[in-house]
């Protein structure tokens, strides 16, 4: 889907949030608590080649 956005939707914006990660990296954890094992890979912005590469390198999750 991200590749299609890069080619056909040059101005579409996408954010990527990962669930079930071993680490916790999101702003809401500090603000309201909770949201463990959730990491923001990319905040909402126009899709670029760096995002495609980052998505391709993602390992499968191991945490519940």
ROMARSE-928303 format. One record per atom (N, C-alpha, C): residue in three letters; x, y, z. Coordinates in steps of 0.02 Angstrom, whole numbers, padded with zeros to 5 digits, always signed. Layout:
// residues N
ALAXYZ...
END
This chain:
// residues 64
UNK+00041-00059+00000UNK+00000+00000+00000UNK+00044+00063+00000UNK+00097+00063+00040UNK+00141+00122+00043UNK+00174+00134-00024UNK+00194+00080-00058UNK+00225+00088-00124UNK+00176+00120-00173UNK+00113+00099-00171UNK+00062+00129-00215UNK+00052+00203-00199UNK+00054+00221-00135UNK+00048+00291-00117UNK+00106+00332-00145UNK+00166+00303-00144UNK+00225+00337-00170UNK+00218+00351-00244UNK+00190+00302-00280UNK+00185+00308-00353UNK+00123+00347-00375UNK+00065+00329-00347UNK+00002+00357-00373UNK-00027+00413-00330UNK-00008+00417-00267UNK-00036+00468-00223UNK+00019+00510-00194UNK+00054+00547-00236UNK+00114+00582-00216UNK+00103+00631-00159UNK+00042+00653-00148UNK+00029+00701-00095UNK-00009+00671-00036UNK-00022+00606-00039UNK-00056+00572+00016UNK-00008+00567+00075UNK-00035+00577+00135UNK+00006+00573+00195UNK-00011+00509+00233UNK+00041+00478+00262UNK+00033+00415+00297UNK+00073+00418+00362UNK+00046+00389+00414UNK+00081+00380+00477UNK+00084+00305+00491UNK+00137+00281+00522UNK+00144+00210+00535UNK+00154+00198+00610UNK+00110+00158+00639UNK+00113+00140+00709UNK+00119+00064+00713UNK+00167+00040+00752UNK+00178-00031+00760UNK+00150-00054+00826UNK+00113-00109+00825UNK+00085-00138+00886UNK+00119-00204+00901UNK+00127-00220+00965UNK+00157-00284+00984UNK+00233-00282+00982UNK+00262-00223+00986UNK+00335-00217+00985UNK+00363-00230+01055UNK+00425-00250+01060UNK+00457-00259+01125UNK+00467-00192+01160UNK+00481-00141+01121UNK+00492-00074+01150UNK+00428-00033+01147UNK+00428+00021+01186UNK+00372+00068+01186UNK+00400+00136+01166UNK+00373+00164+01112UNK+00397+00229+01088UNK+00339+00268+01058UNK+00300+00299+01102UNK+00245+00340+01079UNK+00231+00396+01130UNK+00206+00451+01106UNK+00197+00510+01148UNK+00143+00501+01201UNK+00093+00460+01187UNK+00037+00451+01234UNK+00058+00414+01297UNK+00110+00374+01293UNK+00134+00339+01352UNK+00153+00389+01406UNK+00188+00441+01388UNK+00209+00491+01437UNK+00151+00536+01458UNK+00105+00551+01413UNK+00051+00598+01427UNK-00004+00568+01470UNK-00027+00507+01453UNK-00084+00478+01488UNK-00071+00408+01516UNK-00012+00381+01505UNK+00004+00314+01531UNK-00024+00260+01485UNK-00002+00200+01497UNK-00025+00144+01456UNK+00008+00142+01388UNK-00024+00110+01341UNK+00000+00105+01272UNK+00070+00074+01269UNK+00081+00021+01308UNK+00145-00014+01306UNK+00149-00058+01244UNK+00209-00071+01220UNK+00221-00112+01161UNK+00191-00082+01098UNK+00189-00015+01096UNK+00165+00022+01038UNK+00220+00072+01020UNK+00242+00071+00957UNK+00295+00116+00935UNK+00274+00153+00871UNK+00289+00217+00869UNK+00276+00257+00809UNK+00337+00252+00764UNK+00329+00222+00706UNK+00384+00217+00658UNK+00391+00283+00620UNK+00334+00312+00600UNK+00335+00375+00564UNK+00272+00415+00581UNK+00281+00478+00598UNK+00224+00522+00608UNK+00194+00537+00539UNK+00134+00564+00538UNK+00099+00576+00476UNK+00138+00625+00432UNK+00155+00602+00372UNK+00189+00643+00322UNK+00182+00610+00254UNK+00204+00644+00202UNK+00201+00617+00134UNK+00247+00556+00129UNK+00223+00505+00095UNK+00261+00443+00087UNK+00324+00457+00046UNK+00381+00430+00069UNK+00443+00438+00032UNK+00480+00370+00029UNK+00535+00368-00007UNK+00572+00306-00015UNK+00600+00281+00051UNK+00616+00326+00097UNK+00643+00305+00162UNK+00591+00264+00201UNK+00528+00283+00196UNK+00475+00244+00230UNK+00470+00175+00199UNK+00472+00170+00134UNK+00468+00105+00100UNK+00524+00059+00124UNK+00585+00086+00127UNK+00642+00046+00150UNK+00634+00025+00223UNK+00609+00070+00265UNK+00599+00053+00336UNK+00547-00002+00344UNK+00494+00001+00304UNK+00442-00050+00308UNK+00468-00118+00285UNK+00510-00118+00233UNK+00537-00181+00208UNK+00585-00214+00257UNK+00617-00175+00300UNK+00666-00201+00347UNK+00635-00222+00414UNK+00570-00210+00423UNK+00539-00227+00487UNK+00540-00302+00499UNK+00563-00323+00559UNK+00559-00394+00575UNK+00489-00411+00600UNK+00473-00474+00601UNK+00409-00495+00629UNK+00411-00485+00704UNK+00356-00466+00734UNK+00353-00454+00805UNK+00356-00519+00845UNK+00381-00513+00907UNK+00385-00572+00951UNK+00348-00561+01017UNK+00329-00498+01032UNK+00294-00484+01094UNK+00219-00492+01085UNK+00184-00509+01140UNK+00111-00515+01138UNK+00079-00447+01133
END
